[in-house]
Amino acid sequence: MKVISERALKDRMSDFLREVEATGEELLVTKDGQLVLKIISYHRFADEVELNPKEIGKN
């Protein structure tokens, strides 16, 4: 599990997303020292994640 700052995510988002997808490693994102996001690979955790197909792609 990797922990990065919100700023690092902003600067290198594409790199981090590719890494999560390739390795399945979880990515924790902090802001001002507090955990704000957990990014996981959907394919690795598909059986644990519930997605509503009607919500995918909506803004």
N, C-alpha and C positions, 0 to 999 in steps of 0.2 A: 504494500500500500504506500503510495507516494503522497506527500503533503506539500502543497504549493500555495503561494499567495494569489489573491485575486489579480494582482498586477501581473504576475508571471503568466497566469492563464490568459489574460488579455493580450500580452505580448506574443505568446507562442501557442495560441489555442489550437491551431491546426496540427502542430506537432504533438501536443498532448492527446488530442482526440485520436490521432493515428496510433499512438502508443497504447492507449487503452483498448482500442479495437484489436490491435495485433497481439497484445500480451494478455488481455483480460484483467490486468492489474487495476485495482480501484484507485481513483484519484480523489483526494480530499482537498478542498479549496478553502482557504481561510481569508477573512477580512478583519483587519485590526486584531489579529490573534485568535479570532473566534471562528469555529467551523461554520461555513455557510452552504457548502455544496458537497455532494458525494456523486462522482461521475463513475458509472459502471458500464461495462459492455453488455448490451442487451442480449447478444447471442450467448454469452456465458451464463447469464442469470435469467434467461427467458422463462423458465418455469417458476421463478420467484417474483417476476414483475407482471403486474396487471396493467394492460393498456387498453383503453377504449378506442377501437378502430375509428370511431366517429370523430375522435379528438385529434388524431394524428394529422399533422399538417395545418391545423388551425392556428391562427395567431391570436 
